[in-house]
Amino acid sequence: MADSHKTKSVLGKGLSALIPRMPVNEEPLSPDSLPGDTGNDNVIVALELSKVRPNPYQPRLDFDKAALEELTRSIVEKGVIQPITVRRASEGTYELISGERRVRASQDAGLKTIPAYIIRVSSDEEMLELALVENLQREHLNPIEIAVSYERLIEECRLTQEEVAQKIGKDRTTVTNFLRLLRLPEKIKNSLRHDEISMGHARALIALPDEKTQLRLHGKIISQALSVRKVESLVKDFGKKKEKRGAGGSPGRSDGSFQSIETRLRQSLGTKVMIRKQPGGGGEIVIEYYNPGDLDRLLELLEK
């Protein structure tokens, strides 16, 4: 337990406490001009590609083939400009912290060695946090990969949303908005992964009350190439129509009125909200939360 606390306290100082920011080189780093691993940390050396193992905590799920081919051509022409980051593993091997695209492209380019920055990582928890934060800061991840990375930092590294925001240099609202994407139906998440819809489209769809309605509008976005502004307008109109359909009923609040309130609460709290009526005019409001960090966020909002 003491070691875990020590690790978190070091990580709490920020990623730069463990990985100093390396300037992007204007000239390629030639492995021939770099030394081999002499056992020192925080040094750039030349490593055999065959000894570099994949990162078990890699947040990237999708590797764009065209982008990888472009990087391969660049490496063939110019060499590797930015070193990968690794930690020492067992039996003379090394484990990637960041740079899997560079490793894959270098292998495709036929290179035998690669420039690497070696750092010391004392625990798997520290490795996970470094890998996620490093990739979030340096690699081009799609929105779902970013959201999954945030979720893992919260659940596996026991960070709050505020701590995640501090480490990646974003505000807390940004972290919350990405996490909300994980509640979308799998079909919509895949569409976002493959750049068929944008983050703006996805955020608008979250405000709809159920999966069926979300998928129906998602289909229109794809088939009609709807803009984000158009989708936001359709979502707003949907809420108004729900309210009108419930008007003119029995005394007291109509079903449409309750649905309108649910929509307003969902938009204000950034989560799913359900109002359940009970006989006698009472009822209950059910507010869902995604994880302990999300619960803390909701408590803060409600207290305000």
C-alpha positions, 0 to 999 in steps of 0.5 A, a space after each residue: 500500500 505504501 508503494 502504491 501511495 508513493 507512486 501516485 504522489 510522484 505521478 501527481 506532479 505531472 507527466 513531466 516529472 517522469 518524462 521530460 519533454 523532449 524537443 522535436 528534432 529537425 534532423 533524424 536521429 541516426 541509430 548508428 550515431 547513438 550508443 547502445 543501452 549501458 544501463 542508464 536511465 533518461 537517455 536516448 539510445 539505439 535499440 534493436 526493433 526485435 527487442 521492443 515489445 508492444 505496450 500492453 496498455 496501448 490506448 490506440 485501438 485503430 491504426 489507420 492503414 493509409 497514415 501508417 503507410 505515409 509514416 513508413 514512406 517518411 521514415 524511409 526518406 528521412 529516418 525516425 525523427 522522434 524517439 520512442 519511449 520504453 522501459 526495460 523488461 525481462 531478458 534484455 527486452 523493452 516495453 513500449 510506453 509510446 511510439 507504436 506507430 513509429 515501431 510499426 512503420 520502422 518495421 515496414 521500412 525494413 529498419 533493424 534499430 530505432 532511437 529510443 528514450 529509456 526511463 525507469 518505471 517502478 510498477 504496472 500502475 505507473 506504467 499504465 498511467 504513463 502510457 495513457 497520458 503519454 499517448 493522449 498528449 502525443 498521439 492522434 487518437 480518435 474520440 472513443 480511444 480518448 474516452 476509453 483512456 480517460 475511463 481507464 485512468 479513472 477506474 484503474 489508476 484511481 484518478 478523479 476527473 479533475 486529476 485526469 484533466 490536470 494531467 492532460 492539460 484539459 478542463 474537466 468539462 472536456 473529460 466529462 464530455 468524452 466519457 459520456 460518449 461511452 454510453 452511446 450504442 456500439 454502432 454509433 461509437 464505431 461510426 465515431 471511431 471511423 470518422 463517419 460522424 464527428 464529436 459534435 454529432 455524437 454529443 448531440 445524439 447523447 441528449 436523445 432519450 433512448 437508443 432507438 431514437 439515437 440510432 434513427 437520427 444517426 442513420 439520417 446523419 450518415 445518409 443525408 450528410 447532416 451538419 452538426 448544427 442541423 442535428 442539434 436543431 433536430 434534437 431540440 425539435 424532438 424535445 419540443 414535439 414530445 412536450 406538445 404531444 403530452 399537452 392537453 391531458 389530465 390535470 397536473 403534469 403531462 407525460 410530455 412535460 415530464 419528458 421535457 424536464 428529463 431532457 433539460 436535466 440530461 443536458 444540465 447534468 450530462 447524464 441519463 435522467 429518468 422521472 418515474 411517476 407514482 400514484 398520488 402525484 408523487 414520484 422519483 428522479 433517477 440520475 445515473 452515474 458512470 463511475 465514482 468520479 462521475 458521481 463526485 461531479 454530479 454531487 458538486 453540480 447538485 450542491 451548487 
